[in-house]
């Protein structure tokens, strides 16, 4: 109910504005500039992080051996029993 009251009060204010003269103004430009700067910083950071990625595809046999080694249980110092 509050939304309908707000809309009915704001509609007359909107009709007073000239539709040909309404512009985003300085605030719109500032918001756009901040968003553009943020996107630029994100892209710069992404390029830096992607540059650190070193991907070399391994042959299938080497990949299988690595997977088998990862699946084998490893004994840690905490697993050893002391008597």
C-alpha positions in Angstrom: 0.0 0.0 0.0 2.9 2.4 0.7 4.3 1.8 -2.8 1.1 2.9 -4.5 0.9 6.0 -2.3 4.5 6.9 -3.2 3.8 6.4 -6.9 0.7 8.6 -6.9 2.6 11.4 -5.2 5.6 11.2 -7.5 3.7 11.0 -10.8 2.7 14.7 -10.7 6.3 15.7 -10.0 7.5 13.7 -13.1 5.0 15.5 -15.3 6.4 18.9 -14.3 9.8 18.0 -15.8 10.4 18.7 -19.5 11.2 15.4 -21.1 13.5 17.1 -23.7 15.7 18.7 -21.1 16.2 15.8 -18.7 19.8 14.7 -18.6 21.8 12.3 -16.3 23.8 15.3 -15.0 27.0 15.4 -13.0 26.0 12.6 -10.7 25.3 10.3 -13.6 28.7 11.0 -15.1 30.5 10.4 -11.7 28.7 7.1 -11.3 29.6 6.0 -14.8 33.2 7.1 -14.4 33.6 5.2 -11.1 32.1 2.1 -12.7 34.4 2.4 -15.7 37.4 2.8 -13.4 36.4 -0.2 -11.4 36.0 -2.3 -14.5 39.4 -1.1 -15.7 41.0 -2.1 -12.4 39.4 -5.5 -12.5 40.6 -6.2 -16.0 44.1 -5.1 -15.0 44.1 -7.4 -12.0 42.7 -10.3 -14.1 45.4 -9.9 -16.7 48.0 -9.9 -14.0 46.6 -13.1 -12.4 46.2 -14.8 -15.8 49.8 -14.0 -16.6 50.9 -16.1 -13.5 49.1 -19.2 -14.9 51.5 -21.7 -16.4 49.6 -24.4 -18.1 51.3 -27.2 -20.0 49.2 -30.2 -21.1 50.8 -33.5 -19.9 50.6 -36.6 -22.0 47.8 -39.0 -20.9 50.2 -41.6 -19.4 51.9 -39.1 -17.2 48.5 -37.8 -16.0 47.3 -41.3 -15.1 50.5 -41.9 -13.1 50.1 -38.6 -11.2 46.4 -39.5 -10.5 47.4 -42.9 -9.1 50.0 -41.4 -6.9 47.5 -38.9 -5.6 45.0 -41.7 -4.8 47.6 -43.7 -2.8 47.3 -43.2 1.0 50.3 -41.4 2.5 51.5 -42.1 6.1 51.9 -38.9 8.1 53.7 -38.4 11.4 50.4 -38.4 13.2 49.5 -41.9 11.8 52.6 -43.5 13.4 52.0 -45.2 16.7 54.5 -44.8 19.5 55.1 -47.6 22.0 
